[in-house]
Amino acid sequence: MSDTKLAPSAPKTTFAHRLYTGDFQFDFMAHRRRWYTISAVLLLISVLAVSVRGLNLGIDFVGGSVFQAPVQVTESTVDDFGQAVSATGVADLDTQVNTVGDSTVRIQTRSLENDEVVTVREAIAEQAGVASDDVAYSLIGPSWGKQITQQALVALVVFLVLVGVLIWLYFREWKMSASALIALLHDLVVTVGLYALAGFTVTPATVIAVLTILGYSLYDTVVVFDMVREQTRDLKNQPRSYTQAANAAVNQVLVRSINTTIIAVLPVLAILIAGLVVLGGEGPLADLGLAMLIGMISGAYSSIFLAAPLLAQLREREPAMIKHRAALEKAQRRKTKVVASVAASDQQLSAAGGPLAVLPAEGVLEFATTDDAASVEQQPATPADDQAPAEPKPRVQPSKQSRSARKK
């Protein structure tokens, strides 16, 4: 038996390992229709959620009555005061109860009339065990909430315009600016729609979260575009198209984007869990955590699966890119033609008589097929290179004779 040992086969690497080490290549651009379809479905769900279900606007946006009472907060405080206010018999209160620290309870209702204010105030004072005058009351008018909404929309429009101008100045490319703005609008609509679908109350904390995730989405998109610019520099001297170069750029920043998103999502997830589990969904933590969680995930998705493919599609329509792509296709056809010609020549020689035979003849190499080799007269073979050459015979020297002998 032979003692030869087979070389061990290379271990199979998993998808997670290749992704961790960066040894990962995926054609994102070829599947851009799939990413566009996913985004379209998310946008449709978001628009329907806002249109049908609507946003649950908080008291800061629609106005209402706010009561605050001093009380020692316990686990049942929120439920006890909610039941006490509901027992007053006042219709359509839309009560929201939450705690402020460990010594205050806050009750929000719709805008109440004077007699309704007295009734609800007495019920809260009785539940808290204090006098009615100790229950603070304030009224937030709907005009103030409308003013806040208008200012938030104006700030959002100004933010988007400044972002578009900044990206255009930085990259010197308006198509990058347009792609980034489309990705930002995608993240905004998806965040608002899923927020409406969850039924959470829109508070000032929600507005802060939306503006925060827009900044995060913009940062992730700029990182991707910066790598695309590096890969597409001097593209006319590269043997690849803009789409192929952009796909290579996305693959290079993919691991970084995933790691950055995971690190950023973990504390946001902790905020959301604290707001839901510890505070029971009341207060700004749950509102802030949910909006930021949805927005960060959507921003990471849009920067890779929406902004980059959209940019590549816009750039490929440029005349210079069309000309460059045509040159690449022409070179590829020429290469394919040469390979096909060589393959056809090999096939003809094989059909004629098999592989080529090399016949030595007086230092000249002659090529013939195996069928013709039998009819070729074999010539004397030249000595092999590894054989020592024959020693030359010594030259016979003439013998010396005297002059008298030569005369005879």
C-alpha positions, 0 to 999 in steps of 0.5 A: 500500500502506498504511504502517500497521504492526501492533503487535508481539505480546506475547512468550509467557512460559514456565511457568518465567518465570511461576513465577519472576516470581510471575505464576502461578495454579493451582487447587490446591484443585480438584485436592485429590483428586489430591493425596490420592491421591498421598499415599495411594500414598506412605503405602501404599508406605512402610507396605509397605516397613517391614512387608515389608522392615523397618528396618535397625537399627544396632548402637546399637538392636539391640546388638552387638560393636564392634572398633576398630584403629589403621591407616593408612586407604587406599581399600581399607581397608574392603574388606580388613577386611571380607574378613578378618572374613568369612574367620574362618568365624564365621556371620552376623556382619552385618559393617559396616566404616567408618573413623574419621578417617585412622588408625582402622578400626571393625568392627561385628558382632552380639553375639559369644560369647567364643570368637568375639570372640577369633577375630575380634579376632585376624583384625582384628589380623593385617590391621592388623599390630598385636597383639591387645591393640591392638584395642579391643573393646566390647559394646553390649547390646540393652537399651541400644538398646531404651531409646534407641528408647523414649526417641526415641518418647517425645520424638517424641510430646511434640514432636507434642503441643507442636507441635499446642498451639503452632499452636492458640494461635498461629492460634486455630484447631484445624483448622490444628493438626490439618492441620499434625499430619497433614502432619507424620505424613505426612512422618514415615511417608514418610521412614521408609518410603523410608529402609527401601526404600533399605536404609540403616542406622538410626543415631542420625544418622537420628533426628537427621535425622528430628527436623530435617525435622519442624521444617522441615516445620512451618516451611513449613506455618506460612508457608502457614497465615499467608498463608491467615489474611491472605487469609481475614481478614474473609471475609464481606465478600469476594466469594469462598469460603474455598477460593478465598481459600486457593488464592490464598494458596497461589499467593502463597507457592508461589515462596517455598516452592520457592526455600526448598526448593531452597536447603535441599536443595542442602547436604543433597544435597552431604552425601549425595553425600559420604557415598556417593561419598567414604565409600562409604555408611559413616558418619553422613553418608550416613544423615543426608543421605538422611533429610533429603533425603527429609524436606525434599522431602516437607515442601515437598509436604505443606505445599502439596498436603496441609495447605492443601487439608485445612484448606480442606475442614475450614473449608468444613464450618462453618455460617458458611462454608456460609451465606457460600457460599450467599450467593455462589451466590445473588448469582451466580444473580441476576447470571446471571439479569439477564444472561440477561434482557438477552440475551433482550431484545436478541434479541427486538428484533433479531428484530423489525426489527434494530437500533434507529433514533433519529429526531429530532423537534422536540427529542424522541428517538423509538425505532423499528425499521428497518422502522417507520422508513420510515413515520415522517414525517421532522420538520425536523432541528434544527441540528447542534451544529457549525454556527454559529447564524443571525444574528438580524435587526436590530430596526426602531427607530421614527422620531421625529416631532414632536408636530404631525406626530403630530396630523395 
